[in-house]
Amino acid sequence: MLGKPVLGIETSCDETAAAVLAADGAVLAEAVLSQQEHAAFGGVVPEIAARAHLAHLPGLVARVMQQAGLGFADLGGIAATSGPGLIGGLIVGAGFAKGAAMAHGLPFVAVNHLEAHALTARLPGVVPGGLAFPYLLLLVSGGHCQCVSVEGVGRHVRLGGTIDDAVGEAFDKVAKLMGLGWPGGPALERLAAQGDAARFALPRPLFGRPGCDFSFSGLKTAVAQLVAAYPAGALPGQDAADLAASFQRAVAVTLADRAGRAMEMFAARHGARTLVVAGGVAANQAIRAALTAAATTRDFSFAAPPLRLCGDNAVMVAWTGIERLRLGLTDPLDHAPRPRWPMDELAA
């Protein structure tokens, strides 16, 4: 039984993060550094991200260890995101974790970034009384959009997913079309709060179709055509707010419909009735409200991590390390980071 704290490291994209959790999941220290180097390029530049992780990670780990009042000898293991993600960043984070584990004789856990999001809702205090397996996960982020039956640590069944863009990617691309800068998702949500969501009639891709797959490419194209109709693509202030609100509404309604289909599939499979939403887009309040309503309609309970744990963070990585170490699951130091690593391959 794991009895010592675990250090978690996250470097899969453009957040450099480290956290230390006690064996019971209590957060002893956490830090996230959001890289600003990419803003001028309107998106994440992989080489710049990897170099930034290399520059910032050692200091970030030293900071959280100091805040936790611990040395490496006090740890029970080190967990690091090892995929999926940008390979340069994964190599930096996993390499640092392996080096520290080797130097101090500690177990190493290669964490799947998607599973880390999936297990966040099991952190103590997120769900009153705790969250038991199985539950339905809607994972919505910049790189992923999928419905997953979470049946245990390392046991996940994908029920459906996006056939083109991820939902967070769609938010960022629409924000870029509208000149809102990067990262675009939060900026678009702020602008949408000032708009009329009924102003523009936008498509709801795959709405009402069987299954729980997603598609956002056509919705993004519809926004692009509306923006192009304005001189130089410059929308007056209220038009921009209304378009942002209409886009956000279309996404929320679509997600609620597809999640509803997934709830029907999941309930038929298991009889359990809990919907968890996780990932960066889970911080969007309009989307949370739509999913909460969809869950209530189908007699599902709804759960989501606190806002600070929706985006990429190391708390979820350390917690996944704890979950796996409790089961005696560790990884060899020659474990290779993987830019693509579907969750349903974990059981193998």
N, C-alpha and C positions, 0 to 999 in steps of 0.2 A: 504493500500500500504506500503510495507516494505521501511523504510527510514533509517535504521541503519545498520552498518556493521555486518557481520556474521563470526563467527569462524568455521573453518572446521578442522576435525581430521581424519587421515587415518592410520589404523593399521591392515590392512587385511592380510598382508603377512610379508615381511621382511624389509619394509620401514616404519619408524616412521616419520610422517609428520604432520605439522600444518600450517594453513594459515588464514589470515584475509583479507576479501574482502569487499570493500564498497558496498552499496546497488545497485550501477550501474554496479558492476562486476570489478571495478578497484582493482588490487592487491595491498593491503597496506603493507603486509608482508607475507613471505612464508619461510619455512624451511623443508628440507628432510634429514633425517639421514638414510643412507643405512647401515644396520647391517653387520658388517664384521665377526661376530661370527660364521657364517655358512660355511665359505670358507674351513675349514679343513675337513668338512663332504661331500663336493661336492654337496650340496643342502640344502634347508631350513629345519631346525629341529624345529617343531612347538613349543615345550616347551621352547627352547632357544629363539625363536622369541617372545613369550609372555612375558618372563622375561625381555628381552631387551626393549620391549615396556613399560613395567611397570617402568623400571629404567629411560628411556629417555623422556617419554612423558611429564611429568610435567614441566621439564626444557625447553623443546621445545616450549610448549604453552606459558610459561612465556616470552620466548625470542621474539616470534612473536607479542605478545601483547605489549611488550615494544617497539619493532621496529615500530609498528603501532601507538604508542602513545595513547593507549586506555586502559581503565579498563573494567571489565565485565559489569559494569553499562552502558557502551556506546554501547553495542551490541544489535542487534535485534533478535539474536537467535544463537544456537550452533548446528552444523550438524556433525554427525560422521558416518563413514562407519559401517554398521551393518550387512553386508553380501553381497555377498558370500565371503568366505575366511577361514582362519584358526581360529577356534572358540576361542582359547585362546587370540589371538591378538584382535579379535572383541570384546570380553568381556572387555578387558583393555580399548580400545578406547571409546566404547559406554558407559562403566561404568563411565569413567572420564567425558565424555560430559554430561551424565545425572546428575552426582553429581554437576557439575558446574551450569547446568541449574536449578536444584532444589535450590541450595544455592542462586542464584541471580535472581530467578523468571523469567527465560528466556524460550522461546519456544525451544523444542528439535525436531530435524529432523533426523530420521533414514534413512541414505542414502544407496541405493543399489549401490554397487561398479561398476556394469556394466552400470547402468544408468548414473553414474558420468562420465565414459568414453564417453558414448553416447552423453552427453550434452556439453562436453568440447568445441566442435567446435562452440557452440553458445556464448562462451565468447566474449565480445566486442573486436574487432580488429582482431580476428582469420580469419573471413571471411569478406571482405570488404562489407559494407552495412548490415551486419548481416546475420544470417542463419535462415530461416523460416522453420517450419514444413510443409510437411513431407520431410524426406531425408533418403537415404539408408546408413546404417552403416555397415562397415566391421570391426569387433572387433577382433584384433589379439594380443594375449598376452601369457604369460607363462601358464595360466590356461584356456584360452578361445579362441575359433575360431568360429565365427558365423556371419551370415548376418542377419541384423535386419532392418525392416521398422520402423523408428522412427517417430511416428505420433503425438506426443505431450508428455508433461510431464506425466510420468506414463502410457503412451500408446505406447506399442511396440509389434510388431509382428515378431516372429522369422521365417525367410524364409528358413534357412538351417544352419547347423553347423557340427562340426567334429564328426566323428563316432568312433574316437579313440583318438590319441594324439592331443593336441593343438599345434599350430605352434611354439610358443615360447618354449614349452616343447621339441619339436623335435630339435630345435636349441641347447638347453642346453644338450640334451642327445647325439647328434652328437659331440658337442664340448668335452664332457666328453670322448667319445670313442676315440677322437683324442688327448686326453691329454692336452686340452687347459685350464683346470681349470674351476672355477665357479666364477661369472656367465658367462656362455659360449657364449651366443648370441653375445655380443659386441666383444668378442675375435675372434669368428669365422668370423664376418664381417670384422674385420681388416685384418685377414689372407687372406680372399677371395679377398681382393683388390690387392693382389700380385699374384693371380693365373689365370689360363686359364679355364674359365667356360665351354669350349667345350671338355675338356680333358677326363672326365668320363661320360659315358652314364648312367644316373640315371632315374628311373621311374618318371612319372608325374601322381600321383594317381588321379583317377576319371576324368582325363582330357577329356573334350568333352562330358561327361555324362549329361543327363538331370538333372535339379535341381541344387542346389548350396550347397550340402554337401561337406565335406572335409575329407581327410584321409591322415595321415602322417606316420603311423606305417610301411607300406611297404617301403617307402623311407628311413626311419631310418634303417630298416633291411638291405637294399641294401648297405648302407654306412658301416654298421657293418661287412658285408661279405667282402667288399673291404679292410677294415682295418685289418681284421683277416688274410688276405692273406699275409701280411707283417710279417717278423720274429718278434715275441713278440709284434706285433701290432704297431711297430714304423715306421712311415712314414718319408722318407727323406723330407727335407724342401720344395722343389718345389712340390713334390707329395702331401704333406699336403695342400699347398696353392691351388693347382689345385682341390683337392677334396673338399675343403671348398668352392671354387668358383662354382664348379659344383653343389654342394648341394644347395647353395644359389640361383643359377639360377633355379634349379628345383622347389624350393619353390616359387620363384617369378612368374615363368610361371604358376604354378598351381594356385596360388592365383589370378592371373590376369584372368585366364580362369573361375574359379568358381565365382569370382566377376562379370565377364561379364555376366554369366548366371543370377546372382542375379539382375543386372541392367536391364536385359530384363524383368524379373518378376516384378520388382518394377515399371518400366515405364508403363507396362501394367496395373498395379494396380492403379497408382496415376497420371501418366502423368508428375510428377516432375522428375528432372534429376540432382540430386546432389549426389555424392558418398563421404562419409566421412570415413576415416580410422583412427582408434584410438587404443590405447593399446601399450604396450611396443615394440612390433615388428614393429609398425608404424614408429619407429625411424630409421629403416634400410633403407638406401638410395636406394639400388637396388630394394627393394620391393616397395618403394614409386614411383620410376621411372616406374616400370612395371604397377602399378595400375593407374598412371597418363596417361600412353599411352592407357591402356584399356578404361579408362573413355573418353578420347578424341575421340577414335574410335567410341564410341557409343553416342557421343554428350552429355556427362555428364560433369558437372563441378566437379572438384576434390578439396577436402579440407582435411587438417590434422592439428592437434594441433602443436604448436611449440615443438621442441624436448624435452624440459624440462618437458612438460606436457603430454608426451606419456606414460611414466612409471607411477607407483603409486605415487600420490601426493595429497596434501590436498587442492590445489586450485580448483580442479574439484569437491571436496566434498563440499567446501564452496559454489561454484557456484550452485551446485545442490540444496543445502539448500536454496539459494536465489530464484531459480526457483520455488521451492515448497512453500516457504513462501509467495511468491507473489500471489499464488493461495489459500492461507489460509490453506495449508496442513501441519500439524504438527503431531507428534507421542507422545503417552503416555510414561511416564517414566518407565512403566513395559514392554515396547517393547523388545522382546527377540532377540538377535543377531542370525543370521541363517547362518550356514556354506554353505548351498545351498539355493539360492534365485533367480530363473529364472526371467528375466525382465518381461516376459509376465504375471507374477502373480501380478505385481504392480497395475494394474487397479482394481483388487479386493480389 
